Amino acid sequence: MVEIDRYPTTAAAFSEAASLYGDQPLFVIPANDSRSYAQAGLSISYAQMAQVIQQVQQAYAEAGYGFPHHVALLLDNRPDHIVHKFALNALGVCCVPVNPSYRAAELAFLFDHSQPQLLVALPEYQDLITEALGLAQHQPRIWFLGSDDAFPLPSQKAQSHQVTGETPASILYTSGTTGRPKGCVLSQRYELASGDWYARKGGLIQIREGQDRLYNPLPLFHINSSVLSFFCMMLTGNAQIQSDRFQPSRWWQEVVETQATIVHYLGVIIPLLLKQPVSELETQHQVRFGHGAGVEPQLHEAFEKRFGFPLVELWGMTEVVRVFTVNEAPRKLGSRAFGRPCKGLEVKVAGPDGQELGPGEQGEMLLRYSAETPRKDFFSGYLNDPEATEKAWQGGWFHTGDRVYYDGDDGMLHFVDRDKNIIRRSGENIAAAEVEALLLTHPSVRQVAVMAVPDAIREAEVLACIELREELAAQMTTATAEQRRQLAEEIFAFVHSQLAYYKAPGWMWFTPQIPTTGTQKIQKHRIFHQEISDPTQLEGMIDLRALKKRT
């Protein structure tokens, strides 16, 4: 196993891994006839990846890229994402992965906020990029994958810089509670430490050097696939199997054909797999365990009994390098237990005034490495927002925004709920404030409150409660159900055209008035009676979920 204290940069660690594990597979693509590339599948060894990275690194160096440049990557789940990231990081360049579901306005925000010198993209995104450039003030150079042209020269000259573990490796955008996404800056040490932590967990999570193959259908622009699992595999001489995306009908075929021994999942994946028809493939796999988050307690045991391997639940977030796991037996199936405090991941369950709460008392989970070095290996900070960074670290603890409690008997932490302003849908964090801000610009909307509602498949769905402008509201009092739906679809289309598809409202509710405080602060808890646990069952609720499609 590669020791990250001896090889503290991603380039140094990868070079050592390539030396140790040369001909062993590192990155595997399952076969898929419907894909536009590598339809027959592909297996790339450590040595092959190292050779390609070196060539790409040289091309970037010749073009003049280096510290403190940023380069954005819009490369989906292709191995090119890994190649360009390692080549750039070796030169001190920080990568900005781009969500391919972004609309033009979201991509324009990313350009203006992260100020990339260059965007490396797939040619199929040319129209999206052109539209985004028309909205953005910052104009990065563009280079499309497959081009024979050299990389365009950066607009600013690189500085002399010795790449270290603290050199920024990535900027990952996460939804905050106040609207626009925040850019989490992750150092090279952070990314290596994340994989190292995973590799050393032990218990039910036994990572076997040179023997495991991890199937991950999650996107490379997220931390799970590109950092947590990839660096764990790389440091231990194992292979990451990277699917294009999660497809229930292809899951077992790809898992079996690629001989996966570990699978990663999100909560939304579990019920979809359970709903698939029984097949021979689902018992022919070699999977030792699944690792992920969000399994509904009532489905946990049913899944393990049917498919024959344990689901090891984790808790994690982009700002925190380490993850909690319930990696020991016996586990508390049917609960939302997710692990215990341990060395390097100290926990304080705090009340509203910051006081520490006792067993069984629900409060916000605060984290740190230790009292002496609270921020060790955590994210470096929010890009261009030191105030938000310090607020998150108030009192020397990182404030997660998640409500938890711990069991006084065994010390196990149990998840209760997320910050009320974040909607967790199919693994995506959606800031209610971002959706609200856009809805308020629609000419029909006077006031709006966006919140999460339960969803049997996706964990949660977006509900937009809308107070219409006065004249239109009067018209809607006598409108037919068809007319109300027509208006809802018009407002939906407005959001869907400007935000990633998953952020658009899946449900819409027209209300005469959204309650506010004396200072005009919206009181979301008063929109529906407390007795109503699922507002989507109310008469007059408009279901728009079928319209939420990728484009």
Buried (B, 14 or more C-beta within 10 A) or exposed (E): BBEBEEBBBBBBBBBBBBEBBBEBBBBBBBBBEEBEBBEEBBBBBBBBBBEBBBEBBEEBBEBBBBBBBBBBBBBBBBBBBBBBBBBBBBBBBBBBBBBBBBBBBBBBBBBBBBBBBBBBBBEEBEEBBEBBBEBBEBEBBBBBBEEEEEBEBBEEEBEEEEBEBEBBBBBBBBBBBEBBBBBBBBBBBBBBBBBBBBBEBEEBBBBEEEEBBBBBBBBBBBBBBBBBBBBBBBBBBBBBBBBBEBBEEBBBBBBBBBBBBBBBBBBBBBBBBEEEEEEEBBEEBBBBBBBBBBBBEEBBEBBBEEBEBBBBBBBBBBBBBBBBBBBBEEBBBEBBBBBBBEEBBBBBBBEEEBEEBEEEEBBBBBBBBEEEEBBBBBBBBBBEBEEBBEEBBEEEBBBBBBBBBBBEEEEBBBBEEBBBBBBBBBBBBBBBBBBBBBBEEBEBBBBBBBBBBEBEBBBBBBBBBBBBEEEBBEEBEEBEEEEBBEBBBEBBEBBBEBBBBBBBBBBBBBBEEBBEEEEEEBEBEEBBEEEEEEBBEEEEBBEBBEBBEEE
